[in-house]
Amino acid sequence: MGSYRERVRDFLTGRLIPYSDDEYIRQDMEHLLVEDKGFPAETIRVGHPFEVEIDGENHQDQLDLLIFEKDRPYMAIKCSRGSLVTREREALAASRLACEIQVPITVVTNGEDAEVLDTLSGRVLGQGITAIPDAARAEIEINDMSFLPLPEKNLEKEKRILMAYAAFQCPTDC
């Protein structure tokens, strides 16, 4: 007898995807970003993939959501159950490594609460779902943001932090 695997239709892409314990959080965030925050769906990438090479091995990772403003990566969102503080460092490392430049804003959310972080400094900019920037704010802020590559001296450290968190990840059907 085969096992039943629930699938959900992704709000932004329309694709059927396997359900995971954190998927409902991402779906809620997708709705929030488009319907409440005013981001056009085409500016949001779902499951933005990136590769991290460490000790001669390539590892695949992804940002849950990556929002672009004026064709530049503006905000990365990590959607995960539980404590936000335990996910901050992982999300910052991903935002620093996922693109050629560091994504300036990092958000960690469990669907009920959120922390908005400055990626370059790691400083908390705001707390709560309402602190997540909207499209109008992004359009203004993007002009004054620094789009910097991760300094070479920090590259190895950020890779190792990201890989340490990846080792603790629960499989999709956890």
N, C-alpha and C positions, 0 to 999 in steps of 0.2 A: 504494500500500500504506500503510495507516494505521499510526501508531506506537502501540505498546503502552504504556499508562500504568498502572503498578502502583498499586493502591489498598489501603489498610489499614482495618480496622474499629477505630474509636476505642474504647478500653477503657471510658471513662466515658459517652460519649454513644451509642455503638452505631452511629454514622453511618459510612458509607464515606467516606474522605477520600483525596485524592491523597497518595501517598508523597512525602516530601521528605527530603533528606539529614539533617535534624535530627529528623524525626518519630519515629524509633526511640527517641531520648532522651526525648521527651515521653511516649511510651507507657510506657517504663520508669518514669518519674517518677509517672505516674498509678497504676500498679500499686503502687509503693512507698508513695505517700501513703495509699492505701486499705488495702492488705494488711499493710504493716509499720508505718506511722505511725498508723493507726487513724482517719483522717479519713473521715467519711461522704461517699459519692460526691456527694450533693446539696449539699455545702458547697464543691465545687470547680467553678469555671467554666473551661471549655476555650476558648482563643482569645478571651479577654475583649476586645471591641473598644472602642476609644476614638478620638476625633477631636482633632487638634491643628490649631489655626488659627495660621498664621504668614504675615506679609506679605499678608494678605487671602485666602490660599488655605487650604482645608481638606485635611488629610492624614489618611488612615486608618492606624491602627496597632493592635496588640493585645498583650496579655500572654499568654504561652504558657499559664500556669496562674495562677489567682487563687483563693486559699483564704479562705473566710469563717469567722469564729468569732463566735458571738452576733450574727449579721447585720451584722457589720462586716468590711471587708476587712482581713485579717490578714497574709497572706503572698503575694507575687508571685514566680513562678519563671520564669526565662529559661533555656530549653533550647537549647544550641548547641554544636557541635563545637569543638574547639580549646582555646586558652588561656582560662582563666577571667578573668584580669586584663584581657584586651582587651574583655570584655563587661560588666565591672562598671559602668562609667559609663553605658552605654546602658541597662542594666537599672535602675539607680537613677533615671535620667531618666523611664523609663516608669512606674516605681512612684510617682513624684512627680506624674505628669500623668494617670494613667489613671482616677482617681476624684476626687470632690469633695474628698476628704481624701487625704493621702499614705498609701500602704500601708506599715505600720510595718516589716515585714520583707521584704527582697529576697534571693532566692536565685539564684545563677548556677551552672549545672551543665552539664557535658559528658557526664553519665551515669556517669562513672567517679570524678569528684571534684566537690566543691561548695564554694562560699563562701556563708556566711550573713552578710548585711550589715544594719546598722541604717540604714534609709532616710533618716531625718532627718539623721544625722551622716555617713553613708557609711562608718562604721567597720566593720571585719570583726569579727563576733561569734563566728564559728566556721568551721572548715574540715573538709571531708570530708562524705561522704553521711550519716554518723551525726550530724553537727551540725545537720542539718535538723530543726527542731522537730517533735514528734509532737502528736497531738490533745490528749493530757493536758496537755502543757506549754502549748499554745495556750490551753486553757481557763483556766489559771491566769494566764498572762501578759497576756491580753487586758484584765484588770481594771486593770492598772497602766500600760497603754500610753497614749501621747498620740496622739490622732487629730486632726491639724492639717492645715488646707489649706496648700498651697504658698504661701509669702509672695509677694505680688505682685511684689516687687523681683527674685525669682528666676525668675519664670515664663518670661520671654522667653529667658533663658539655657538653661533646661532644654529648652524647645521646640527651640532651635537645636542643642543637643547631640543630641537624639533624631533630628532630621532629618538631621544629618550622618552618623549611623550608618545611617540608612535608605538613604542614597545609596550606601553600600558593600554593601548586602545583595545576596546572590546570588539569582537567580530560583529558583523551586521546583524546576525540573529542571536545576539547575546540575550 
